[in-house]
Amino acid sequence: MVEDDAPRRAPKMSPRERKYWGTLAACAVLGGIIGFAMAFTGMLDSKDPTAMLYSNAALPRNLALVIAALWGLGLPIGCLFYHHYADEQDQHAYLWACTMGWYIFVVLTPTWWLLGRGGLTPPVDIGVIFLVSMVVNALVWLWKRYV
Amino acid sequence: MAVENTKTTDHKSTRKLWRDFQRPILIAGAVCAIGLVLAGDYPLSFLAGPIAPALAIGLCITLLSTLALTGRFMAGAYDEHELYGFMYGQAIASGIVMYVYMFWYLLWRGAFLPEPSHLAMFLSLFGLSGLIYLFKKYT
């Protein structure tokens, strides 16, 4: 009876869950810093707002090195922590997500490459394939994790 | 009991089908590669240069139908252990795409490296995913 009357509270996160979400939050912040740095540089290059996202203009060498180092060190460290704290369901979702992302990469790259060489599409752009593959990866992960 | 027997028989026949199917896959791959080499002006046109639109479409159809049939037969023929090894190989390759491409892209934009090559990434990672699968399966 006492329990029924008590105000409902969200269940407390276990220490492992806190570390798991902390890892994801840290990765998101790192991604945000990298994205902002690149977008800001693109914004300086052009008045066109879309240039922020799609610019392939040269980056200042020091900035490119710093961002590459952030990515090169941040991703493996983030992955290490993620796999350490992720539960079985999450690992399963991750496996499926990566597999589907890989399928997109494997199907799209040679198909576009061949059609591009046949003059039927613009030349293959691995950046676009990378983005599509990552979006599919994220969607499958969300689907397997939460649906 | 009868159902279990049927399943085993089905699985065995699918495995046999998959074994029989592996040879045509290799032949289809060789046909695609030879077609690409012959279609160009010189052997290195396998890597670049224009090809006839009809050939491009034909090769795409061959490639996509081979991939679709491969997936169809493999899904039925693989046991859990093999499927795990297969998915593990692809997951690692996918992770390396994420890592290597972005790294290469950033260093390209900083003028440290040449532009990222789709072909170099595709061929090396495709090979790598196969090697990881074999490692997981046989070790």
Interface residues (C-beta under 8 A of the other chain):
Chain A: N56 A57 A58 L59 P60 R61 L63 A64 L65 I67 A68 W71 G72 L75 P76 C79 Y94 L95 W96 C98 T99 G101 W102 Y103 F105 V106 V107 T109 P110 T111 W113 L114 L115 R117 G118 G119 L120 V124 I126 G127 I129 F130 S133 M134 N137
Chain B: A48 G49 P50 I51 A52 P53 A54 L55 A56 I57 L59 C60 L63 L64 L67 M87 Y88 Q90 A91 I92 A93 S94 G95 V97 M98 Y99 Y101 M102 F103 Y105 L106 L107 R109 G110 A111 F112 P116 S117 H118 L119 M121 F122 L125 F126 S129
